């Protein structure tokens, strides 16, 4: 069947977090992140038993190919970064993100706000 790419959610999760210190996670299956059919939550302060149970729940195959997105979610890390599910035309992946550095002009300790002209 063209366009079907079966992927194991547990293996994909473990590949994404392999060198990161996980704080907590929420992964859902459904029409979108908020209207889920099934929801898998790993709470902060989890025990080894809880992470193993979470991973057992994620041990299923899903269609990661083009079409409708199937998995949604976020993984939060102890260093303040996170991974979130991204998709394009139904093709899905985890994307690791962090806050961009604050530009120097925004980090000055000054009380005067000003308008600047942008030039290319």
C-alpha positions in Angstrom: 0.0 0.0 0.0 1.6 3.2 -1.1 2.3 5.9 1.5 2.0 3.6 4.5 5.0 3.7 6.8 4.6 1.7 10.0 6.6 2.9 12.9 6.8 1.8 16.5 6.0 4.7 18.8 8.1 3.4 21.7 11.2 3.0 19.5 10.6 6.5 18.1 10.3 8.0 21.6 13.4 6.3 22.8 15.4 7.5 19.8 14.2 11.0 20.4 15.2 11.1 24.1 18.3 8.9 24.0 20.8 11.5 25.2 18.3 13.8 27.0 17.2 13.9 30.6 13.3 13.6 30.4 11.3 15.6 32.9 7.8 14.5 31.7 5.8 13.7 28.6 2.3 13.7 27.1 1.6 11.8 23.9 -1.9 11.5 22.4 -3.6 9.7 19.6 -6.6 11.4 18.0 -7.8 14.2 15.8 -5.5 16.7 17.4 -3.5 17.3 20.6 -6.6 18.2 22.7 -9.3 15.9 21.2 -7.5 12.6 21.9 -8.8 9.0 21.7 -5.9 7.8 23.9 -3.6 9.8 26.1 -0.2 8.6 27.5 1.2 10.7 30.3 4.6 10.4 32.1 4.5 12.7 35.1 7.5 14.5 36.5 9.2 12.7 39.4 8.4 9.3 37.7 9.8 6.1 39.1 11.5 3.3 37.1 8.3 1.3 37.2 6.3 4.3 35.9 8.7 4.9 33.0 8.5 1.2 32.1 4.7 1.3 32.2 4.7 4.4 30.0 7.0 2.7 27.5 4.9 -0.4 27.4 1.9 1.7 26.5 3.8 3.2 23.6 4.8 -0.2 22.3 2.5 -0.1 19.2 2.8 0.5 15.5 1.2 3.5 13.7 1.2 4.8 10.2 3.8 7.6 10.0 3.3 8.1 6.3 1.5 10.8 4.4 -2.2 11.3 5.3 -3.7 12.3 8.6 -1.4 12.9 11.6 -1.9 10.2 14.2 0.4 11.1 17.2 0.6 14.4 18.9 2.6 15.3 22.0 5.4 17.0 23.9 8.4 15.7 25.8 9.8 18.2 28.3 13.5 17.9 29.4 15.1 18.9 32.7 17.3 21.4 30.8 14.3 23.6 29.8 14.2 22.3 26.2 11.4 20.2 24.7 10.5 18.0 21.8 7.1 18.3 20.0 5.4 16.4 17.3 5.6 18.1 13.9 3.9 17.1 10.7 3.6 18.1 7.1 0.8 16.6 5.0 0.5 13.8 7.6 4.2 12.8 7.6 5.2 13.0 11.3 8.4 13.4 13.4 9.7 14.7 16.7 11.3 18.1 16.6 13.7 19.2 19.5 13.3 22.8 20.4 14.8 25.4 22.7 14.2 29.1 23.3 16.3 31.2 21.0 19.0 33.4 22.7 17.8 36.9 23.7 19.2 39.5 21.2 21.6 42.0 22.8 19.2 44.9 22.1 16.5 43.2 24.1 18.7 42.2 27.1 20.1 45.7 28.0 19.0 46.9 31.4 17.4 50.1 30.3 14.1 51.7 31.1 13.7 53.5 27.8 11.7 51.7 25.2 12.3 53.0 21.7 11.3 52.4 18.1 14.0 51.4 15.7 13.9 51.5 11.9 14.8 48.2 10.4 17.1 48.1 7.4 18.0 45.2 5.2 
